Amino acid sequence: MKKSDLKPIKAPVAEELDQFESFFRDSMKTRVPLLDRITYYIVKRKGKQVRPLFVFLTAKMMGEIGPKTYRAAALVELLHTATLVHDDVVDDAFERRGFFSINALWKNKVAVLVGDFLLSRGLLIALEAEDYDLLQILSEAVKNMSEGELLQMEKARQLDIKEEVYFDIIRQKTASLIAAACSAGAASVTENKEIIGSLKELGEKIGIAFQIKDDLFDYGESNVGKPRGIDIREKKMTLPLIYALGQVSKKERKQMIRVVKKDNKDKKKVNALIQRVKELGGLEYARNVMLAYRKEALQILEDLPQGDATQALRDLIAFVTDREK
C-alpha cells in the first residue's frame, strides 16, 4: 500500500498529527550542531508514523486528546527511532526506508550515541511532566524489545525454535511497542486500568499479526515487499518455515535446517527452500494465524466505545495486515 492510503485513516486525528510533527521536532532540539543536524535528518526521512497514529486514535477513542497524548506519542516515536538507529548498527545496515542509515553517514560510534540521546530524551519528556505511568509503559516495552532481540540471536545459533518460542520472540521484539503505543494512548486520557489493559492486549495482537505479515514478505508474497530470502540469510526462523519443518521427515528437516545454517548465501538453495516451504503449506498456515490474531484484535474493539476513531482503528488494523511492504 502507498503511504497516501493512510490519509483517510488519519482523518479523525489529522489536526493533532499535524501539530505533533512540530512537537516531535521540538522535542529533539539540541545545542550540539552535529546532533541537531542528525536529528533534522531523522525528522526529514520519517516513515508512515503508524505508532503515533495508534497513540492518537486510542486516546481519541477513550477520551479527549490533551498535552499528555502528545507526550505519549513523542515518547513512543523517540524510543522507536532510537531502537531503529541501534538496530542498523547491530545489523550493519546502511539503508533504511530508501535513505542512508545514520551509521552509514556518520559511522557506528555516532549512531550509537544518537540512539542513546533519543532514548534519554524520550524518558526525560515523561519525567519532566511526571508522566510516570507512561514511563513505566514504555520502559517495559524497551526491556521486552531488547530481550526479544537477544532471544532471537541466541536461537539463530541453535536453530531450534518451536512455535511457542517464535511467538515469545515476536511478542517481545515487535508487538510490545505497538502494545505500548495503544496503552500509552489510553493512559494519556484515562486512569482506568482495565481499559488500558484492553488497549495493550489490542496492540499486542496487532503487533503479532504485523510481524507474521512481515515474515510472509520473505517468501515473495508481494512484488514490492522486501527481497526474498533475507530472513533465511540472517538465520531467522519465521512462522512459515517453522510450520514447514514440522511437516517433514527428520532427514528432510536436517537438510532444510542446513540451508538456513550453512548454505544461506546460496541463492539457488535458498529459493529451493522457499519453494518447499510453499509446497508444505507454510505460507497458508502463517496467513491463517495472522488473520486469527487480526480477528481477535477486531473483537476487542467491539467492546470499546464506537465512533470515528474506532472505525479508523479498524481500518488501521486492516492496513498493517494487508499492506504490500
C-alpha positions in Angstrom: 0.0 0.0 0.0 1.0 3.6 -0.6 1.6 6.0 2.3 -1.3 8.0 0.9 -3.6 5.1 1.8 -3.2 6.1 5.4 -4.8 9.6 4.8 -8.5 8.5 5.4 -7.4 6.5 8.5 -5.6 9.6 9.9 -8.7 11.8 9.3 -10.2 11.7 12.8 -6.8 12.9 14.3 -5.4 14.7 11.2 -5.1 18.1 13.0 -3.5 16.5 16.1 -0.9 14.7 13.9 0.0 17.9 12.1 0.6 19.6 15.5 2.5 16.5 16.6 5.1 17.0 13.8 6.3 20.3 15.2 6.0 18.9 18.8 8.2 15.9 17.9 10.7 18.1 16.0 11.0 20.5 19.0 11.4 17.5 21.4 14.7 16.7 19.6 16.3 20.1 19.5 19.8 20.4 21.0 22.6 22.9 21.2 25.1 20.4 19.7 25.4 21.3 16.0 26.2 17.7 14.8 23.4 16.2 16.8 21.0 18.9 15.6 22.0 18.1 12.0 21.4 14.4 12.5 18.0 14.8 14.3 16.9 17.1 11.4 17.9 14.3 9.0 15.8 11.8 11.1 12.7 14.0 11.0 13.1 14.6 7.3 13.1 10.9 6.5 10.3 9.9 8.9 8.2 6.9 7.9 4.4 6.4 8.0 4.3 7.3 11.7 2.0 4.3 12.4 2.9 4.1 16.1 2.0 7.8 16.9 -1.2 7.2 14.9 -2.1 4.3 17.3 -1.5 6.6 20.2 -3.8 9.4 19.0 -6.5 7.1 17.8 -6.7 5.1 21.0 -6.6 8.4 23.0 -9.4 9.9 20.9 -11.5 6.7 21.2 -11.3 6.7 25.0 -11.3 10.5 25.9 -10.2 13.9 24.9 -6.7 14.4 23.5 -4.5 16.7 25.5 -0.8 17.6 26.1 -0.2 14.2 27.7 -1.2 12.5 24.5 1.4 14.5 22.6 4.0 13.5 25.1 2.9 9.8 24.9 3.2 9.9 21.1 6.6 11.7 21.2 7.9 9.1 23.8 6.7 6.2 21.6 8.3 7.7 18.4 11.6 8.7 20.1 12.1 5.3 21.6 11.1 3.6 18.4 13.5 5.8 16.4 16.3 5.0 19.0 15.8 1.3 18.5 15.9 1.6 14.7 19.2 3.6 14.9 20.7 0.9 17.2 19.3 -1.9 15.1 21.0 -0.5 12.0 24.3 -0.6 13.9 23.7 -4.2 15.2 22.7 -5.4 11.7 25.4 -3.4 9.9 22.7 -1.9 7.7 23.4 1.1 5.5 19.9 1.9 4.3 16.5 2.3 5.9 13.3 3.3 4.1 15.3 4.2 0.9 17.6 6.6 2.8 21.1 6.1 4.1 21.1 5.0 7.8 22.7 7.1 10.5 25.7 4.7 10.8 26.2 4.8 7.0 26.6 8.6 7.0 28.1 9.2 10.4 29.6 5.8 11.4 28.7 3.4 14.2 30.1 5.4 17.2 28.0 8.5 16.4 24.9 6.3 15.6 25.1 4.6 19.0 25.3 7.9 20.8 22.4 9.4 18.7 20.3 6.3 19.7 21.2 6.9 23.4 20.3 10.6 23.1 16.9 9.8 21.6 16.2 7.2 24.3 17.2 9.6 27.1 15.2 12.5 25.5 12.1 10.4 25.4 12.5 9.3 29.1 13.1 13.0 30.1 9.9 14.1 28.4 8.0 11.8 30.6 9.9 12.6 33.8 9.7 16.4 33.3 5.9 16.1 33.1 5.8 13.4 35.9 4.1 11.0 33.5 5.3 8.0 35.5 2.6 5.8 34.1 3.8 6.5 30.5 7.4 6.0 31.6 6.6 2.6 33.1 4.6 1.5 29.9 7.5 2.5 27.5 10.4 1.3 29.7 8.8 -2.1 29.9 8.4 -2.1 26.1 12.1 -1.3 25.6 13.1 -4.0 28.0 10.9 -6.5 26.1 12.3 -5.4 22.8 15.9 -5.9 23.9 15.1 -9.3 25.4 13.3 -10.4 22.3 16.2 -9.4 20.0 18.7 -11.2 22.2 16.5 -14.3 22.4 16.2 -14.3 18.6 20.0 -14.0 18.3 20.5 -16.9 20.7 18.1 -19.1 18.8 19.6 -18.2 15.5 22.8 -20.0 16.7 20.9 -23.2 17.6 18.1 -23.1 15.1 15.8 -25.0 17.5 12.9 -22.6 17.5 9.5 -24.1 18.3 6.3 -22.2 17.6 5.8 -21.1 21.2 9.4 -19.6 21.3 8.7 -17.8 18.0 5.7 -16.2 19.5 7.7 -15.2 22.6 10.2 -13.5 20.4 7.8 -11.5 18.2 5.6 -10.7 21.2 8.6 -9.0 22.8 10.5 -7.8 19.8 7.7 -6.3 17.7 4.3 -6.4 19.4 5.5 -4.9 22.7 6.0 -1.4 21.1 2.6 -1.4 19.4 1.0 -2.6 22.6 2.8 0.3 24.4 1.6 2.8 21.8 -2.0 1.7 22.3 -1.9 1.5 26.1 0.0 4.8 26.3 -2.7 6.5 24.2 -5.3 5.2 26.5 -3.3 6.1 29.6 -3.0 9.7 28.4 -6.8 10.2 28.7 -7.9 7.8 31.4 -6.7 6.1 34.6 -9.0 3.1 34.1 -6.5 0.2 34.3 -9.0 -2.2 32.7 -9.3 -0.1 29.6 -5.5 0.5 29.5 -5.1 -3.3 29.7 -7.6 -3.9 26.9 -5.8 -1.5 24.7 -2.4 -3.1 25.5 -3.9 -6.5 24.5 -5.3 -5.0 21.3 -1.8 -3.6 20.4 -0.1 -6.9 21.2 -2.4 -8.8 18.8 -2.0 -6.2 16.1 1.8 -6.4 16.6 1.9 -10.2 16.3 -0.2 -10.0 13.1 2.1 -7.3 11.8 5.2 -9.4 12.3 3.7 -12.5 10.7 2.8 -10.4 7.6 6.4 -9.2 7.6 7.5 -12.9 7.6 5.4 -13.6 4.6 7.2 -10.9 2.5 10.4 -13.1 2.7 8.6 -15.7 0.6 7.8 -13.3 -2.2 4.1 -12.8 -1.2 4.4 -9.3 -2.7 6.4 -7.9 -5.6 7.0 -4.7 -3.7 8.0 -6.2 -0.4 11.5 -6.9 0.8 13.7 -9.1 -1.3 13.1 -12.9 -0.9 15.2 -14.9 1.5 16.6 -12.1 3.7 15.3 -13.8 6.9 16.8 -17.1 5.8 20.2 -15.4 5.0 20.0 -13.9 8.5 19.2 -17.3 10.0 15.8 -16.1 11.3 13.2 -18.8 11.9 9.9 -17.4 10.7 6.5 -18.9 11.1 6.1 -20.4 7.6 9.5 -22.1 8.0 8.8 -23.4 11.5 5.5 -24.9 10.3 7.1 -26.5 7.2 9.8 -28.1 9.4 7.1 -29.8 11.4 5.6 -31.4 8.3 8.7 -33.3 7.1 10.8 -36.3 8.0 13.8 -36.0 10.3 16.1 -36.3 7.3 14.5 -33.6 5.3 14.3 -31.4 8.3 18.1 -31.7 8.7 18.5 -30.8 5.0 16.3 -27.7 5.3 18.0 -26.5 8.5 21.4 -27.0 6.8 20.3 -24.5 4.1 19.5 -21.9 6.8 22.6 -22.6 8.8 25.3 -23.3 6.2 24.0 -22.6 2.7 22.1 -19.3 3.4 24.2 -17.4 0.9 23.5 -19.9 -1.9 20.7 -18.2 -3.8 19.6 -21.4 -5.6 19.3 -23.4 -2.4 17.5 -20.6 -0.6 15.0 -20.3 -3.5 14.5 -24.1 -3.4 13.8 -23.9 0.4 11.3 -21.1 -0.2 9.5 -23.2 -2.8 9.5 -26.2 -0.4 8.0 -24.1 2.4 5.3 -23.0 0.0 4.6 -26.6 -1.1 4.3 -27.7 2.5 1.6 -25.1 3.2 3.8 -22.8 5.4 2.5 -19.6 3.8 -1.1 -20.6 4.0 -0.7 -21.6 7.7 1.1 -18.3 8.6 -1.6 -16.3 6.8 -4.4 -18.0 8.7 -2.6 -17.4 12.0 -2.2 -13.8 11.1 -5.9 -13.4 10.2 -6.8 -15.1 13.5 -4.9 -12.5 15.5 -6.4 -9.8 13.4 -9.9 -11.1 14.2 -9.1 -11.2 17.9 -7.9 -7.6 17.8 -11.1 -6.5 16.0 -13.2 -8.4 18.6 -11.6 -6.3 21.4 -12.7 -3.1 19.5 -16.3 -4.3 19.6 -16.4 -3.9 23.4 -14.9 -0.4 23.4 -16.6 3.0 22.6 -17.7 3.3 19.0 -17.0 6.3 16.8 -14.8 7.7 14.0 -11.6 6.9 15.9 -12.7 3.3 16.5 -13.5 2.8 12.8 -10.2 4.3 11.9 -8.5 1.8 14.2 -10.3 -1.0 12.4 -9.0 0.4 9.1 -5.5 0.7 10.5 -5.6 -2.9 11.6 -6.6 -3.9 8.0 -3.8 -1.6 6.7 -1.0 -3.2 8.7 -2.1 -6.7 7.8 -3.0 -6.1 4.1 0.0 -3.8 3.3 2.3 -4.7 0.4 5.5 -3.5 2.1 
